[in-house]
Amino acid sequence: MNITLDEMKFVEDEEFRINALPFQGEQSTMVQIDMKKWAQKQGMWPQEQYGEIIHYYAAARGWTQEGFTGMEIIE
């Protein structure tokens, strides 16, 4: 059985598509960079727990909502 280069490329592309690795987007990277700069200015970096930095950063940006768990159903 002879396989062409195009067929081999197709199989390789499909393998990468099916077994894709996680990828962090540009926006997520930008937020992490900004959060680190913010935490350094606040004197929290690097001694504070990362989860706490996320919490305080989100609160400082106004991204938190009282009583919101993320599991609510929006109708």
C-alpha positions as CSV (number, residue, x, y, z in Angstrom):
1,M,0.0,0.0,0.0
2,N,1.5,3.3,-1.1
3,I,0.6,6.4,1.0
4,T,1.1,9.8,-0.5
5,L,2.7,12.7,1.3
6,D,-0.7,14.5,1.3
7,E,-2.3,11.5,3.0
8,M,0.5,11.4,5.6
9,K,0.0,15.1,6.3
10,F,-3.7,14.6,6.6
11,V,-3.3,11.8,9.1
12,E,-0.8,13.9,11.1
13,D,-3.1,16.9,11.1
14,E,-6.0,14.8,12.3
15,E,-3.9,13.3,15.0
16,F,-3.0,16.7,16.3
17,R,-6.7,17.8,16.1
18,I,-8.0,14.8,17.9
19,N,-5.2,14.7,20.6
20,A,-5.0,18.4,21.0
21,L,-2.9,19.9,23.8
22,P,-4.3,22.6,26.0
23,F,-3.6,26.1,24.8
24,Q,-3.7,29.4,26.8
25,G,-5.1,32.3,24.8
26,E,-3.6,35.7,24.4
27,Q,-6.2,37.4,26.7
28,S,-5.6,34.9,29.5
29,T,-1.8,35.6,29.3
30,M,-2.4,39.4,29.3
31,V,-4.6,39.1,32.4
32,Q,-2.0,37.0,34.2
33,I,0.8,39.5,33.4
34,D,-1.4,42.4,34.6
35,M,-2.3,40.5,37.8
36,K,1.4,39.8,38.6
37,K,2.2,43.5,38.1
38,W,-0.7,44.5,40.3
39,A,0.3,41.9,43.0
40,Q,3.9,43.2,43.0
41,K,2.7,46.8,43.5
42,Q,0.5,45.6,46.4
43,G,3.4,43.8,48.0
44,M,1.7,40.4,47.6
45,W,4.1,38.8,45.1
46,P,5.6,36.2,45.7
47,Q,4.8,35.4,49.3
48,E,1.0,35.4,49.1
49,Q,-0.8,32.2,47.9
50,Y,-1.7,32.4,44.2
51,G,-5.4,31.7,44.8
52,E,-5.5,34.6,47.2
53,I,-3.8,36.9,44.7
54,I,-6.5,35.9,42.1
55,H,-9.3,36.6,44.6
56,Y,-7.9,40.1,45.6
57,Y,-7.1,41.0,42.0
58,A,-10.6,40.1,40.8
59,A,-12.1,42.1,43.7
60,A,-9.9,45.1,42.9
61,R,-11.1,44.9,39.2
62,G,-14.7,44.6,40.2
63,W,-15.1,41.2,38.8
64,T,-16.7,39.6,41.9
65,Q,-20.4,39.4,42.7
66,E,-21.8,38.8,46.1
67,G,-23.5,35.4,46.4
68,F,-22.5,34.3,42.9
69,T,-21.1,30.7,42.7
70,G,-20.9,30.3,38.9
71,M,-23.5,27.5,39.1
72,E,-26.6,29.7,38.7
73,I,-28.9,29.0,35.8
74,I,-29.7,32.2,33.8
75,E,-33.2,32.3,32.4
